[in-house]
Amino acid sequence: MSHSHLRYGYLDEPQREMRLCDSRTQHQNETLAGYGMALRILYREAWPQGYEKMKDSSLKRKFEDGLQSPEMVQFLKLLLRLYRDIHI
């Protein structure tokens, strides 16, 4: 196996970063904060010119989709509903 990517980088670096970001899920025993930070870093590398509004909604969706715990997903959805009810 060639290790030229270590010296010269990948030829399809933007596509590689996009795939890494799209496939990233929370690792077992990884904190929510650690997972969120890793996802933000990958997103910034994959789409450096991303629009702020699009970035927020896209990161939120990716974060929820990659969570290991279904209970946490339900909890976050409940919090969002409560937040919206309070701020209406």
Secondary structure, DSSP 8 states (H G I E B T S, - for coil): ---HHHHH--TTHHHHHHHHHHH----TT--HHHHHHHHHHHHHHH-TT--HHHHHHHHHHHHHHH-S-HHHHHHHHHHHHHHHHHT-
